[in-house]
């Protein structure tokens, strides 16, 4: 009897010593329901804190912009209304987007400011821009950037459009009003007292780009003196009693006139050669 009890006690001790070890935490990813003894191997899942879209320390991901309209190389007319459509996606919350329009020299010709979005992770927005009637024909680039609530700014996305001018009317040049020098002849090297004084007036229905006026040798088809005005950016331009001088010494009794050339923003050009004949002499 004693022998039997001894064997039973020994068996229970052996069984107790053979209890399976493992992860006994039911929240662990490697939980073992058969384990009786925890061996410290439990792996608990990582719980990520939700992103606070207003906290720049928790949201460092930039939004992404996609321009859906206009299409690349779309042709538009000056004076037309252009609709710019873009979609902004963000990991947390998009706040706004803005566009800029740049000319061929990457000079900004328009900036819309910002368009407020509804603070969602993906949103489409539209902005309308009227192309100035005075816009020069050529390629223009639309650049769009977006900002999320945390202040992260996207990489700029661009699309090129082609502006075709709707301005077909050339500038109007009033025939130059010339005050002849004393005696009617310009001498070589003449100064303000005896040179030809010219009053000029040029206008356009939209906007002038440049004006070039010449003291023009009509016998030899060359310019002797010139007046050049660029970047006018206005409908009218004028000059009162501008002084032209004659500095040539290689010929005598040459005939000439005042020649004016003007171009508007659309590239339309007008040339007028005054009907009043000047005489250049030594």
Secondary structure, DSSP 8 states (H G I E B T S, - for coil): -HHHHHHHHHHHHHHHHT--EE---TTBTT--TT-SEE-S---B--------TT-TTT-----EEEEEES-TTEEEETT-EEEEEEEEE-SS-EEEEEEEEE-TT--EEEE---EE--S-SEEEEEEEEE--TT--SEEEEEEEEEEETT--B---EEEEEEEE-------EEEEEEEE--GGGEEETT--TTTSEEEEEEEEEEEEEEEEEEEEEETTTTEEEEEEEE----EEEEEEEEEEE-----S-SSEEEEEEEEEEETT--EEEEE-SS-EEEE-
